Amino acid sequence: MNHFSQRGGAWVVGQGVLLTAVVLLAVCFRGEGFPIVVLAGVTLMIVGASVALVGAMAIGRNLTPFPKPSDSAQLVQHGIYAVVRHPLYTSVVAVSMGWALVWQSWPALLVAALLTPFFHAKARHEERWLRERFPEYAEYEKRVCRFIPWIY
């Protein structure tokens, strides 16, 4: 098995396919009319981008598209990671849903919504690897919610 597959490359490909679909469906099947929907979309995109920036800054050199941690990875539990275990997944869902709303594209919104169960499954696999690599991860899971602080 090659390095790409061993690190969870299929998850990276799946994520890329879904994100590409959101972008293209929004552009190809654009809706019209509701400024409040556009405003909601822009707000989601700003919140999502902010969460992504804060998450990327906190995780630093550990940032990778692969769900399996590298041999040099360190467990990050500070910053935004003190309140949510997967802020980058949360940010991708928020930005994708925001993008679909800005374009008022129901097909894109449907695919963006599919990112939630996709990231739930990806996070479950990733967390299995994190528990193997970092014994303290099990305690971290008990303290910190997966995607939405204090909720889920």
RADAUR-V634373 format. One record per backbone hydrogen bond with DSSP energy under -0.5 kcal/mol. NH is the residue of the N-H (numbers start at 1). CO is the residue of the C=O. Records with the same first field share a line. If there is no record, write none. Layout:
NH->CO, CO
//
This chain:
6->2
7->3
8->5
9->4
11->8
12->8
13->9
14->10
15->11
16->12
17->13
18->14
19->15
20->16
21->17
22->18
23->19
24->20
25->21
26->22
27->23
28->24
29->25
30->27
31->103
35->33
37->34
38->34
39->35
40->36
41->37
42->38
43->39
44->40
45->41
46->42
47->43
48->44
49->45
50->46
51->47
52->48
53->49
54->50
55->51
56->52
57->53
58->54
59->55
60->56
62->59
63->60
68->7
73->70
76->74
77->75
81->78
82->79
83->80
84->80
85->145
86->146
87->84
90->86
91->87
92->88
93->89
94->90
95->91
96->92
97->93
98->94
99->95
100->96
101->97
102->98
103->99
104->100
105->100
106->104
109->105
110->106
111->107
112->108
113->109
114->110
115->111, 112
116->113
117->113
118->114
119->115
120->116
121->117
122->118
123->119
124->120
125->121
126->122
127->123
128->124
129->125
130->126
131->127
132->128
133->129
134->130
137->134
138->135
140->136
141->137
142->138
143->139
144->140
145->83
146->152
147->152
149->147
151->148
152->148
//
